[in-house]
Amino acid sequence: MRSRTSALLSIPLLASLLLATPSPAAADNVVTAPLAASQTAAAEVATFWLSDNGANLTAATPYDVQTAVSKIITKGGGVTPDTKPGSVSPMAPVTGEAATSGKVFFLGADGLPHWCTGTSVQSQYRNVVATAAHCVFDTETPGSRLGKWVFVPGYADGAAPSGLYVGKQVFGHYDFDVYGDYDRDYAFVNVYGGVVSSATGELANFGRLGDNVGGQGLAWNQPLGSTVEVFGYPAGPHPDGQRPYTGETLETSSGLPVTAIAPEVKGEELLAVDSPFTGAGSLGSSWLLRYDEASGRGYLNGLTLSVTDTDADQRYDTSLSPYFDGELAGIYKAAATLWTGAALPG
């Protein structure tokens, strides 16, 4: 059962994490819902995806719900910071280097396996994944979440090099959940510790997400005028039918965000950035501000909710994201202090 909650927001983050306080109104906008509420449920979800050499992972297709909008308006729109700019610093993995981007897998309303893009984000217990809200909340079945939700960081060609992480709890915005407001199409998911499959097919715990791959920082109420790097797994076709991406490897593009309105999805305070990504597969792609190529770290400042073809040449050329404000920071803060634990006993 989903609930709006303010109690979780009373648990403070470490003082070093937050450089500005989210809007006081943010607490009233938090919606939270269970995904795999128990260790037993988590083990069943992990088994579903990792059994038979990950057959369900490789069988999954890119999620194609609300992948494109027909028109956006980039003049006359605007975004409104509701607090001072704030940020949370990125974190490195405990050892080595690893990709923070990956695929989120789930069962859609059709009962079949699908995927979007997701990103590991800094948090107190190193267990938070950011993605588009409609890659967690099932917009085709109101009141439901997408089933058997997991995150696979660094996914490439069917492999899960850094483990598989089962979602335990999702935090989103009330206006998206209830009204379908795509200005709030973002979600933060707490995941259990990682799971891997041995050569004999037995599952084993694999440690916390942030310990294994690190996490991106987060920034909100930022002024426009800085380039962002977009990371995702596009796979769907352009309107002309061409498929330049396979969805098997992480792709990147860069651009300068501008404000946009997308009436089709009730989006009045969105950002748009030049990007050749197709929609299916790239939903939930991370927009990283102040990205450092050497470390692979930056500040999450956008999440792809849809794409569009602005010049009518039958090729998608622009990605859209909600503007990250203090209300988003409040949703994040609720998720950032929730403990999850291991997916398997022992």
N, C-alpha and C positions, 0 to 999 in steps of 0.2 A: 504494500500500500504506500502510495506516495504521500509526502507531507511537506508543507512549508515549514521551515525551521529557522529560528533565530538563536536557539540555545547553543548550537555548534559554534556560532560566531563569537560567543563569549569566551571561547578558548583562544588566548592570544597566540600568535606566531612568535617565534623568537624575535627579539627586538631587532636583530641584525637583518632580518628578512625583508621587512617592509620599510620603505622610505617615505611613504605617505599613507594616510588613513583613508580607506574606502568610504564612500558615501554612507551616512547613517541609514538611509533608506534601503541600502542593499540587503540588510538582514530580512526585510519583509518580502524580498523577491526570490529567496532561495527555495528551490524545489529539490527534494532528494528522494531517491527511490533505490531499492535493492536490485542487484543483478543476480549474483550468486551469493545468497545470504549466509551460507554455512560452508565449512570445510568439505563436507560431503558433497554438496552441490558443486563446489569448485573442482573437486576431483573428477566428477562426472563430466563437467565441461571440458577440462583438459584432456580427458580420455577421448571425448568425441573428436577433438581436433587433431590429436597426435597419434591416434591408433592407425593401423594400416599404413605406416610410414607417412602420416600426414595427408591421407587421401582427401579428407574434407577441405584442408587448406588449399590444395592444388585444384580442387573442383570448384572452389568459390569463384564467383563472377563479380565484377565491379558493381556497386550499388548504383542504381539508375533512377533514384527518387529525387526530384527537384534538382536535376543536374544542370539545367540551363534556364535562363530567362530571356524573353524575346526582346526586351528593351530596357535600357537604363537611361537616366538623365544625369549628366555630370555637371550641369550648370544650374545654379539656383539652389542646390542642396547645401547641406552643412552638417557639421558634427559639433556637439556641445560638451566640452569637458565639464564634469560635475564636481571634481575635486582638483587639487594640485596634481601635477604629474607624479607618478610613482612607479617603482619597479622592484623586482626581486632578482637577485643575481643568479646567473646560471651555475650549475654544479658539474664537476668532472666526475667520471667514474672512479671507483676505488683503485683500479689498476687498468692500464692500457687505454686504448681508444675504442670507441664503439659509436654506432649511429643512434641518435635519439629519435629519428623518424622511423616509422614502420607502418604496418597495416593493422587496422582493427577489423577483426572478423566477427561475424554474427549471423544469425538466421533472420531473414526478412519476414514480412507478413505472408509471403508465399511459401514459407517453410524451407526455403533453400539457402545455402550458404552464400554470403556476399561479403564485400569488404569496402572500406574507406581508408583514408590516411589518418594517422594519429601521431602524437609527439609526446615524449617523456618531458615532464616539466619539474623544476625544482619544487621540493616540498619537505616538510619536517621529517616525514617517515619514508621519503624517497619512493613514493608509490602512486604518483599522479600522472594520468594521461589526458591530454587535451585533444578534442576533435570537434567536429560540427555536432550540434545537438541532435539533428535529424539522422545522425549516424549512431545514436543511442536510443532516443525516444522514437517510438514507432508512430510516425505521422499518418500511416495508412490504417492503423488500428488505435484510435484515440484511447488514452488511458493505459497503454502498454509500453514496454520497452522491448528492444530488439533482443532476441534470445541468444544464449550461449556466447556472450560477448567476451572477446579476448584481444590482447594486443601482442603483436610480434614485431619487436624493434629490429631494424636492419634486415627486414625480409628481402630476399633476393632469390629468384629462380626456384621457389619452393622450399628454401631453407630457412630455419629459425636459428641463426647463429648465436643469439643472445637469450634464448629461451622464449617461452610463451607465458603470458601473464593474464590470469582470469580476472575479469571485472567483478568487484564486490559491491560497489555503491556508486551511483551517479549523482552529480550535483549540476543543476541547470537553473535557468531563469523562469520564473512563474509566467511571464508574458509569452515565452515561446511555447511552454507546455500547454497553457490554457487557450491562448489566442492565436498561436501560430505566427508570432511576430518574429520575422527573420532578422530584425535588428538585434535579436538576442539568440541567434543560432550558434551557441557555443555550449560546450559541456566539459566538465572535469570528472574523470572517472578514477576512483581509487581501485588499485589492483592488488591482488594477493602476490606473494613472492613468486618468482618464476618457476616454471616446470620444464623439464627436458625428458626426452625419451631415450632409453639406453638401446644398445644394439639388440637386446633381447625383447624390447618393447615395454619394459617396465618403466614407470614414471618415477622421477626423483625431483626433490626440491632443488632450486637453483639460485636462491638468494634474491635480494630486493632489486627492483628495477633500477633505481638510481645508483645503487652500488655497481651494477653491471654495465650500465650505459650512460650514467650521468643524467642531466636534465637541462633543458633550456631555461633561461630566465623568463620573466614576464614583465611587460611594461604596459601602462595604461595612462589615459589622458595625455598622450604624447602629441606635440604639435606636428603638423604635416610638413613635408619638405625633405624627408630623408628616404633613401632607397631601402627597399626590403628585398630579401631573398626568399623566394617561394620554393618549398620542398614538398613533393608529393608523388603519387603513383598514378598518373593519368593513364587511362586505357580505352576509353570509349571513342566513338567516331566523331569527326567533325560533321557539320550538316551536309557536306558534300560526299560523305561516306568514307572518306579516307581515315585510316587509323595509323597515325605516326608513332604511337606509343603502345607498348605491350602490357604495361602494368607490372612487369616482373622486376623492374629496377627503379631506384629512386631517381627522379628527374628534378631539375632546378631551373628557375628563371629569375629575373630580377626586374624591378621597375619602381617607379615613383608613385605612391598612392595619391588618389584624388578623391574628393567626396562624391557620392553617387546616391541616387534614388532609384529603387526598383519597385514600382507599384504592384507588380505581379505577385510579389511575396511580402507586401506590406513593409518593405524596407525603405525607411526614410532617412536613416543615418548610417549609411554604409560607406565603405571604402572600395575603390576600384583600382586595379593595377594591371598594366599591360602584361599579358602572359599567354603563351600559345597552348596552355594545357586544355585538354578536353575535360568535360565535367565528370563523367563516370570514372570512378577511381580516385580522382583528385579531391573529392569532397573531404574537408577536414585538413587539407594541406596547411602546413605552418608558414606564416609570414614572419621572418626573423629580421628584427631591427638590429643595427650595429653588429652584424654578423662577422665573426672572425674566422676566416678560412682555416687558419693554422690549428685552432682548437676545435673547430666545428661547433662553436657556441655563439649564441646571440640572445636576443630578447624576443620572445613570442609576442607579436603585436597584431596578429590577424590569423584567421582560419577561413579557408575557402568554403563558402556556402553554396556557390553556384558559379557558372561562367556565362558569357554572352558573346555574340558576334556583333560588334558595334558598327562595322562598315558594310554589312550585308554581302560579304564575299564568300559566304558559306564556310568560313573558317573561324572557330572561336579565337578571340584575341584578348579577352579581358576576364580576370577573375574578380570575384566579389567577396568581401568579408564584413562582418559587423565591426563597428568602431569599438575599441576596447576602452571602456570608461570605468568609473568607480564602482558601478554595479557589477561589472564583470569581476573586478577585484574582490568584491564581497563573495561572489560565488566561488571563486578560487580559494579564498581564505577558509571557507567552510570545508572544502575538500582537503586543504593542505595540512590539516591537523588531525586527520582521522587515521588511526592505526588499523592495519589489516591483518598482518601475520602471514604465515606460510599457507600455501594451498593444500599441502598434503600433511598428514600426521607425521610426527617424528622429527 
